Amino acid sequence: MKHIRNFCIIAHIDHGKSTLADRLLQSTNTVSDREMMDQVLDDMDLEREKGITIKSHAIQINYRSKAGEDYVLNLIDTPGHVDFSYEVSRALAACEGALLLVDATQGIQAQTISNLYLAIDNDLEIIPVINKIDMDGAMIEEVKDQIIDLIGCKPEDILLASGRTGQGVDEILEAIVQRIPPPEGDENAPLQALIFDSVFNSFRGIIVYFRVMNGIIRKGDKIKFVSTGQEYEADEVGILKLKMTEKKEIKAGDVGYIITGIKNAKEVKVGDTITMANNPNPEAIKGFEEVKPMVFAGIYPVNTDDFEELRDCMDKLQLNDASLTFEVETSQALGFGFRCGFLGMLHMEIIQERLEREFNQTVITTVPNVSFLAYTTKGETIVVNNPSEFPDPVKTDRIEEPYIKAQIITKPEYIGNIMTLCLGKRGILVNQNYLTPTRVELVFEMPLTEIVFDFYDKLKSQTRGYASFDYHPLGYRESDIVKMDILLNGDKVDALSALIHRSRAQEFGRKLCEKLKELLPRQQFQIAIQAAIGAKIVARENISALRKDVTAKCYGGDISRKRKLLEKQKEGKKRMRQIGNVEVPQEAFLAVLKLDD
């Protein structure tokens, strides 16, 4: 066991994690030249197209050190985006050490800091590496100082490398062997293994990836999943090379996979403990904290008949992405669907793409929102996930909305732009500090509702892409949230209601009414589109009636003749309006989602 090392690579977005992983695999001949390509571990089409890592990828490397000893290194490559931080935290739980990569041209950014704290919380050995030293704009000495300030290490502990040219890779491998401690565990104890990921294979069923803490798992063993209490037989166990490689047994400290032929997605939980059925280990491993979704949206099938098929697809997708949560909900306009919780807007976009690509499901996504807490006058607490659950304002004591702590790291010249953006989004500046003369950190407290839509895009365009952004939930705070209804000829349309801060309601209402005026087809009678908060109307638009030209047959003649015909028409329209119904077409619901907020 003392020849096993488990480690992962953590860094901010685009600091070269996957490229460095490529070089580690190449220099140890884990991947042959024929199989080698850029970002070889990113196996999803979506990851290749967007150039980002979405899933953590585990792979085993065999390495012979300079002293001539053979080591087994288990590498886990992790994503960098804040939306996938749950993937990172799960990868860290399976490791004893982490390579902290910092881009020599960018320096320390927001995600570097938050991933570092995750690693420190898990008591990992940190090896700082400055990457991309071959670039023209590399500021090696400056970045070294930043790292020393952040971690408090010695200058000689920092390794210099280039993922593109392969420079410094041998030193990194030696440092992994020398500095990262071997895993602790007892091969003779009862089996105890932590599930850190799973994937659905349509031929083999569910493949579970795990890390053995104590004991040994062999092919053909009867095993038991602690949280569900289900027992299975291990049809196949093995290690993760570029392809899965079968082995007779996996010992304590190692990372591997197991196939038991499970077909039902509900039976596997990431963070669960595997143990033997006949000799169970009495204690479960402390798993991962339950994931807290930040953004909620409804996902509905385009045809209501496809609902059951969509449910199967969501179950399979949840296996591969444990941070997705969902429950069934219905809507008057869209029929049956799911209320899904995501970790952020990018996560939501990726899930939608994956449903379309991997499962051929075309779905409609509703306006993303967050969950509020409503306290009634009777002292009850109601969790409000969508506008239809909002309690009657008369019976409501107060409403609380979720706040986050946003950490933005940028260049000093963009402070003004960022201040304007964040204060406009109801943010409160808590702290401003200069990490270096050219690096400033701003800390805001902001309502999550304001960030959900397009905050990240606006931040990037205001700072020409130089700002990096990270956030943590702070809890709930009291706020003046109101429910805005849309009325068509005095009737509420539930699917168009929205929960919004009172200061924003009027502007949002006006935009929505204008949009609906363009989209609703004209009827034989006038339609009034109104936005209302409670009984107060905040915006109104009229769609005028289609009218037949009743005066066409009067050529010349007295004005009173024409007036009589027009009055008669007016009466008819009035009567028609009292009994007429307005049908809202599907396009109108979809277009409201695309309303530029």
C-alpha positions in Angstrom: 0.0 0.0 0.0 2.9 2.4 0.6 3.4 2.4 -3.2 0.0 3.9 -3.9 -0.6 7.6 -4.3 -4.1 9.2 -4.8 -4.2 12.7 -6.0 -6.3 15.2 -8.1 -5.6 18.4 -10.0 -7.4 21.5 -8.9 -7.3 25.0 -10.5 -9.4 27.9 -11.9 -11.1 27.5 -15.3 -8.6 27.3 -18.2 -5.5 27.1 -16.1 -4.4 23.9 -17.9 -5.6 21.0 -15.7 -6.6 18.6 -18.5 -3.5 19.5 -20.6 -1.2 18.8 -17.7 -3.0 15.5 -17.1 -2.3 14.6 -20.8 1.4 15.2 -20.2 1.5 13.1 -17.0 -0.2 10.2 -19.0 2.1 10.6 -21.9 5.4 10.7 -19.9 4.5 7.6 -18.0 3.3 5.8 -21.2 -0.2 5.2 -19.7 -1.7 6.2 -23.0 -0.1 5.0 -26.3 0.8 7.6 -29.0 -1.9 6.1 -31.2 -4.7 6.8 -28.6 -3.3 10.1 -27.5 -5.2 13.3 -28.4 -5.6 16.7 -26.6 -7.6 16.5 -23.4 -7.7 12.8 -23.7 -9.7 12.4 -20.4 -12.6 14.6 -21.6 -14.6 11.9 -23.2 -18.0 13.8 -23.7 -18.6 15.5 -27.1 -19.9 18.5 -25.1 -16.7 18.8 -23.2 -14.6 18.8 -26.4 -16.8 21.4 -28.1 -16.9 23.9 -25.2 -13.3 23.2 -24.2 -14.3 22.7 -20.5 -14.2 19.7 -18.2 -17.7 18.8 -16.9 -17.1 15.5 -15.1 -14.2 14.4 -12.9 -12.2 11.7 -14.7 -10.2 9.0 -12.8 -7.3 7.1 -14.3 -4.5 4.9 -13.0 -0.8 5.6 -13.8 2.1 3.2 -13.3 5.3 5.2 -12.5 8.9 4.1 -11.8 10.6 6.6 -9.6 14.2 7.8 -9.9 15.1 5.5 -7.0 13.9 2.6 -9.2 10.7 1.8 -7.2 7.4 1.2 -8.9 4.4 3.3 -7.8 0.7 3.3 -8.7 -0.7 6.8 -9.0 -4.5 7.3 -9.2 -5.1 10.7 -10.8 -8.5 12.5 -10.8 -8.8 15.4 -13.2 -11.5 17.9 -11.9 -13.6 20.7 -13.5 -12.9 24.3 -12.8 -16.3 26.1 -13.0 -18.1 27.1 -9.8 -21.2 25.3 -11.1 -19.3 21.9 -10.9 -17.7 22.4 -7.5 -19.7 19.4 -6.2 -17.7 17.2 -8.6 -14.5 18.7 -7.2 -15.5 18.1 -3.5 -16.3 14.4 -4.3 -12.9 14.0 -6.1 -11.1 15.5 -3.1 -12.7 13.0 -0.7 -11.1 10.1 -2.6 -7.6 11.6 -2.5 -4.7 12.3 -0.1 -3.1 15.1 -2.1 -3.8 17.8 -4.7 -1.8 19.6 -7.4 -2.8 23.2 -7.2 -2.2 24.7 -10.7 -1.9 28.4 -11.2 -1.6 29.9 -14.7 1.6 32.0 -14.9 -0.1 34.6 -17.2 -3.2 35.0 -15.0 -2.1 34.5 -11.5 -4.4 33.5 -8.7 -8.1 33.7 -9.5 -11.4 33.2 -7.6 -11.8 29.5 -8.2 -8.2 28.8 -7.3 -8.9 30.1 -3.8 -12.2 28.4 -3.3 -10.9 25.0 -4.6 -7.8 25.4 -2.4 -10.0 25.9 0.7 -12.0 22.8 -0.2 -8.7 20.8 -0.4 -7.5 22.2 3.0 -10.8 21.3 4.6 -10.2 17.7 3.5 -6.6 17.8 5.0 -4.9 17.2 1.7 -1.2 17.7 1.0 -1.0 20.6 -1.5 1.7 20.8 -4.2 1.7 24.2 -5.8 2.5 24.2 -9.5 2.9 27.2 -11.8 1.7 26.2 -15.3 2.2 27.7 -18.7 5.7 29.0 -18.0 6.6 28.8 -21.7 4.1 31.6 -22.5 5.4 35.1 -23.4 3.2 36.8 -20.8 4.3 34.5 -17.9 4.9 36.5 -14.7 6.6 33.7 -12.8 8.1 35.7 -9.8 4.9 37.6 -9.2 2.8 34.5 -9.2 5.2 32.8 -6.9 4.8 35.7 -4.4 1.0 35.4 -4.7 1.1 31.6 -3.9 3.4 32.1 -1.0 1.0 34.7 0.4 -1.9 32.4 -0.1 -0.6 29.1 1.2 2.5 30.2 3.2 4.8 27.7 1.6 8.6 28.0 0.9 9.6 29.4 -2.6 11.5 26.2 -3.4 8.3 24.1 -2.8 6.7 25.7 -5.9 7.2 23.7 -9.0 7.4 25.2 -12.5 5.8 23.4 -15.4 4.4 23.7 -18.9 1.5 21.5 -19.9 2.1 22.2 -23.6 5.8 21.5 -23.9 6.0 18.9 -21.1 8.7 20.9 -19.2 8.8 20.1 -15.5 6.5 17.0 -15.7 9.1 14.6 -14.3 9.7 16.9 -11.2 5.9 16.9 -10.6 5.8 13.1 -10.7 8.7 12.9 -8.2 7.0 15.4 -5.9 3.8 13.4 -5.9 5.7 10.3 -4.8 7.8 12.2 -2.2 5.3 14.7 -0.7 1.9 13.1 -0.9 1.3 10.5 1.9 0.3 7.0 1.0 -3.3 6.0 1.8 -4.1 4.7 5.3 -6.2 1.6 5.7 -6.1 -2.0 6.8 -6.4 -4.8 4.2 -7.4 -7.3 6.8 -10.3 -5.2 8.2 -13.9 -5.8 6.9 -14.5 -4.1 3.5 -15.3 -0.4 3.5 -15.4 1.5 0.2 -16.7 4.9 -0.8 -18.7 5.4 -4.0 -17.6 8.7 -5.6 -19.2 8.4 -9.1 -21.3 6.1 -11.2 -22.2 5.9 -14.9 -25.0 4.1 -16.8 -24.0 1.7 -19.5 -26.9 0.3 -21.6 -25.3 -3.1 -21.9 -23.7 -3.7 -18.4 -26.1 -1.7 -16.2 -24.8 0.7 -13.7 -21.0 0.9 -13.3 -20.0 2.2 -9.9 -16.6 3.9 -9.2 -15.3 3.6 -5.7 -12.2 4.0 -3.5 -11.4 1.2 -1.0 -10.7 2.6 2.5 -10.3 -0.8 4.3 -10.4 -4.4 3.3 -10.3 -6.1 -0.1 -13.0 -6.5 -2.7 -12.8 -9.6 -5.0 -14.7 -10.7 -8.1 -17.7 -12.8 -7.1 -18.0 -11.4 -3.6 -21.5 -10.7 -2.1 -21.5 -7.0 -1.3 -24.0 -4.7 0.3 -24.7 -0.9 -0.2 -25.2 0.5 3.3 -27.7 3.3 2.7 -30.2 1.2 0.6 -29.4 -2.1 2.4 -29.5 -3.9 -1.0 -27.1 -6.9 -1.6 -25.5 -7.7 -4.9 -22.8 -10.0 -6.4 -19.7 -8.4 -7.8 -19.7 -9.7 -11.4 -16.6 -7.7 -12.3 -14.1 -5.5 -10.5 -11.2 -3.7 -12.0 -9.1 -0.5 -12.2 -9.6 2.5 -14.4 -7.1 2.9 -17.1 -8.1 4.8 -20.3 -10.5 1.9 -20.7 -11.7 -0.2 -17.8 -9.3 -3.1 -17.0 -10.5 -6.2 -15.2 -8.7 -7.4 -12.1 -9.2 -10.3 -9.6 -9.2 -8.0 -6.5 -8.9 -4.4 -5.4 -7.1 -3.7 -2.1 -7.4 -1.0 0.5 -6.2 2.5 -0.7 -6.9 1.8 -4.4 -9.5 3.2 -6.7 -11.6 1.0 -9.0 -14.9 0.1 -10.6 -17.5 -2.6 -9.9 -20.2 -4.0 -12.2 -23.1 -5.8 -10.4 -25.8 -5.6 -13.2 -27.9 -3.1 -11.4 -30.5 -1.6 -13.8 -32.5 0.7 -11.5 -30.9 4.1 -11.1 -32.5 4.7 -7.7 -30.4 2.0 -6.0 -27.0 3.7 -6.4 -26.2 6.8 -4.3 -23.0 8.7 -4.7 -21.3 9.0 -1.2 -22.7 5.6 -0.1 -20.5 2.9 1.5 -20.0 -0.6 0.0 -19.3 -3.4 2.5 -19.5 -7.2 2.6 -22.9 -8.9 2.9 -21.6 -11.6 5.3 -19.1 -9.5 7.2 -20.3 -5.9 7.2 -18.2 -3.1 8.5 -20.2 -1.5 11.3 -19.5 2.1 10.4 -20.4 3.9 7.2 -17.9 6.3 5.8 -18.8 10.0 6.3 -20.0 10.6 2.8 -20.5 14.0 1.0 -22.7 16.8 2.2 -26.0 16.8 0.4 -25.9 19.0 -2.6 -27.8 22.3 -2.3 -29.3 23.4 -5.6 -29.1 27.2 -6.2 -31.2 27.6 -9.3 -34.6 26.0 -10.0 -36.3 25.6 -13.3 -39.1 23.5 -14.8 -38.2 21.0 -17.5 -41.2 19.8 -19.6 -41.4 17.4 -22.6 -42.6 19.1 -25.8 -45.2 16.3 -26.2 -47.0 15.4 -22.9 -47.0 11.7 -24.0 -43.2 11.6 -23.6 -43.3 12.3 -19.9 -42.5 8.7 -18.7 -39.6 8.5 -21.2 -38.2 11.8 -19.9 -38.4 10.5 -16.3 -36.2 7.5 -17.3 -33.7 9.8 -19.0 -33.6 12.1 -15.9 -32.9 9.1 -13.6 -30.0 7.9 -15.9 -28.6 11.4 -16.1 -28.7 11.8 -12.3 -26.5 8.7 -12.0 -23.8 10.5 -13.9 -24.4 13.9 -12.4 -25.2 13.6 -8.7 -25.7 17.3 -8.3 -28.9 17.3 -10.3 -32.1 17.1 -8.2 -35.7 16.9 -9.5 -39.3 16.2 -8.5 -42.5 15.9 -10.5 -44.7 19.0 -11.0 -47.6 20.1 -13.2 -48.4 23.3 -15.0 -51.7 24.5 -16.5 -49.9 25.6 -19.6 -47.3 22.9 -20.2 -48.7 19.7 -18.6 -46.6 17.2 -16.6 -42.9 17.9 -16.1 -40.1 18.2 -13.5 -39.0 20.9 -11.1 -35.2 20.6 -11.3 -32.5 22.1 -9.0 -29.2 23.1 -10.6 -26.0 24.5 -9.2 -26.0 27.4 -11.6 -26.9 28.6 -15.1 -24.1 26.8 -16.9 -25.1 23.5 -15.2 -28.6 24.1 -16.4 -27.5 24.6 -19.9 -25.3 21.5 -19.9 -28.1 19.3 -18.5 -30.4 20.6 -21.3 -27.8 19.8 -23.9 -27.1 16.4 -22.5 -30.8 15.5 -22.5 -30.9 16.4 -26.2 -27.7 14.7 -27.2 -27.4 11.6 -25.1 -31.1 10.8 -24.8 -32.7 12.5 -27.8 -35.1 14.4 -25.6 -36.3 17.9 -26.7 -37.5 19.8 -23.7 -39.0 23.1 -22.8 -37.3 24.9 -19.9 -39.2 27.5 -17.8 -37.8 30.7 -16.4 -35.1 29.9 -13.8 -35.8 31.1 -10.3 -34.7 30.5 -6.7 -36.7 29.3 -3.7 -38.0 31.8 -1.1 -39.2 31.2 2.4 -42.6 32.7 3.3 -43.6 33.0 7.0 -47.4 33.2 7.6 -49.1 35.1 10.4 -49.8 31.8 12.0 -46.1 31.1 12.4 -45.9 28.5 9.6 -42.9 28.4 7.2 -43.6 27.7 3.5 -40.9 27.0 0.9 -41.9 28.8 -2.3 -40.4 27.3 -5.4 -42.7 28.7 -8.0 -45.2 31.6 -8.1 -48.3 29.4 -7.7 -47.2 28.3 -4.2 -46.9 31.9 -3.0 -49.3 32.4 0.0 -52.0 35.1 0.2 -50.2 38.5 1.0 -52.8 39.2 3.7 -51.8 36.0 5.6 -48.1 36.5 5.0 -45.9 38.0 7.8 -42.6 38.3 5.8 -40.7 36.8 2.9 -37.1 35.8 2.9 -34.9 35.3 -0.1 -31.5 33.5 -0.4 -28.3 35.7 -0.3 -24.9 34.7 -1.4 -21.4 36.0 -0.7 -19.8 36.9 -4.1 -16.1 37.1 -4.4 -14.8 38.9 -7.5 -11.1 39.2 -8.3 -10.2 41.7 -11.0 -7.8 44.4 -12.2 -8.1 47.8 -10.4 -9.3 49.7 -13.5 -12.5 47.7 -13.6 -13.6 48.4 -10.0 -16.0 51.2 -11.1 -17.8 49.0 -13.6 -18.2 46.1 -11.2 -19.5 48.4 -8.4 -22.1 49.8 -10.8 -23.2 46.3 -11.9 -23.3 44.8 -8.4 -25.0 47.8 -6.7 -27.6 47.9 -9.5 -28.3 44.2 -8.6 -29.1 45.2 -5.0 -25.6 44.1 -3.8 -23.8 45.3 -0.6 -20.1 45.9 -0.7 -18.6 44.1 2.3 -14.9 44.2 1.6 -12.3 45.4 -0.9 -8.7 44.3 -0.6 -5.6 44.5 -2.9 -4.0 41.1 -3.2 -1.2 42.7 -5.3 -0.9 46.2 -6.8 -2.6 44.8 -10.0 -5.1 42.4 -8.4 -8.0 43.5 -6.3 -10.6 41.3 -4.5 -14.1 42.6 -4.0 -16.6 40.9 -1.7 -20.3 41.6 -2.1 -23.4 40.2 -0.4 -26.1 39.8 -3.1 -29.5 38.3 -3.5 -29.2 35.1 -5.5 -32.3 36.1 -7.6 -30.3 38.8 -9.3 -27.4 36.5 -10.3 -29.5 33.8 -11.8 -30.1 35.4 -15.2 -27.2 37.1 -16.8 -25.0 38.4 -14.1 -22.0 36.3 -15.1 -22.2 37.4 -18.8 -22.5 41.0 -17.8 -19.6 40.8 -15.4 -17.4 39.3 -18.2 -18.4 42.0 -20.7 -17.9 44.9 -18.2 -14.4 43.7 -17.4 -13.3 42.4 -20.9 -13.1 38.9 -19.4 -10.6 39.8 -16.7 -12.9 39.3 -13.6 -13.2 35.9 -12.0 -16.3 35.2 -9.9 -17.1 32.7 -7.1 -19.9 32.5 -4.6 -21.1 30.7 -1.5 -24.6 30.7 0.0 -25.1 32.9 3.1 -28.6 31.9 4.1 -31.9 33.7 3.9 -32.7 37.4 4.6 -36.0 39.3 4.8 -36.9 41.0 1.5 -39.7 42.8 -0.2 -40.7 40.1 -2.7 -44.1 40.4 -4.5 -46.0 38.1 -6.9 -46.8 39.7 -10.2 -49.7 38.3 -12.1 -50.6 38.8 -15.8 -54.3 39.3 -16.5 -55.9 38.9 -19.9 -59.3 40.6 -19.9 -59.3 40.3 -16.1 -58.4 36.6 -16.0 -55.1 35.4 -14.4 -52.7 33.3 -16.5 -50.9 31.2 -13.9 -48.0 30.2 -16.1 -46.9 33.8 -16.7 -46.8 34.8 -13.0 -43.4 35.7 -11.5 -41.9 36.4 -8.1 -39.9 39.6 -8.2 -38.5 42.4 -5.9 -40.9 45.3 -5.6 -38.4 47.8 -6.9 -38.1 45.8 -10.2 -41.8 44.8 -10.6 -43.0 47.8 -12.6 -40.2 47.7 -15.2 -40.5 43.9 -15.6 -44.3 44.1 -15.9 -44.1 46.7 -18.6 -41.6 44.6 -20.7 -43.8 41.5 -20.3 -46.9 43.3 -21.4 -45.2 44.7 -24.5 -43.9 41.3 -25.4 -47.3 39.7 -25.0 -48.8 42.4 -27.2 -46.6 41.3 -30.0 -47.3 37.7 -29.5 -51.0 37.2 -28.9 -53.1 37.0 -32.0 -55.8 39.7 -32.4 -59.4 38.6 -31.7 -62.8 40.0 -32.8 -62.8 42.0 -29.5 -60.3 44.1 -27.6 -57.9 42.4 -25.3 -56.5 44.2 -22.2 -53.1 42.8 -21.0 -52.4 43.9 -17.5 -49.6 43.3 -15.0 -50.8 43.4 -11.4 -49.4 43.1 -7.9 -52.3 42.0 -5.8 -55.1 44.4 -6.8 -52.8 47.2 -8.1 -52.2 47.3 -11.8 -48.7 48.4 -12.7 -48.7 48.1 -16.5 -51.2 47.8 -19.3 -51.3 47.2 -23.0 -54.3 46.9 -25.3 -54.7 44.7 -28.4 -57.3 46.4 -30.5 -60.1 44.3 -32.0 -60.3 43.1 -35.6 -63.1 45.1 -37.2 -65.2 44.7 -40.3 -65.7 47.8 -42.3 -69.4 48.3 -41.6 -69.6 51.8 -43.3 -68.4 50.5 -46.7 -71.9 50.4 -48.2 -72.6 54.0 -47.3 -71.4 56.2 -50.2 -72.1 59.7 -49.2 -75.2 60.1 -47.1 -75.6 61.7 -43.7 -73.1 61.2 -40.9 -75.8 60.0 -38.6 -76.3 56.9 -40.8 -72.6 56.0 -40.4 -72.6 56.7 -36.7 -75.6 54.4 -36.2 -73.8 51.5 -37.9 -70.6 52.1 -35.9 -72.5 52.3 -32.6 -74.2 49.0 -33.5 -70.9 47.4 -34.1 -69.5 48.8 -30.8 -72.4 47.2 -28.9 -71.7 43.8 -30.5 -68.0 44.0 -29.7 -68.9 44.9 -26.0 -71.1 41.8 -25.8 -68.6 39.6 -27.4 -65.9 40.7 -25.0 -68.0 39.7 -22.0 -68.2 36.1 -23.3 -65.0 35.8 -25.3 -62.0 33.8 -24.1 -58.4 34.5 -24.9 -56.3 31.4 -26.0 -52.6 31.9 -25.1 -50.5 30.1 -27.8 -47.5 27.9 -26.7 -45.1 30.4 -28.5 -46.1 33.1 -26.1 -45.0 31.1 -23.0 -41.7 30.2 -24.7 -41.0 33.8 -25.8 -41.6 35.1 -22.3 -38.7 32.8 -21.1 -36.5 34.6 -23.6 -37.4 38.0 -22.3 -34.2 39.9 -21.8 -34.2 40.6 -18.1 
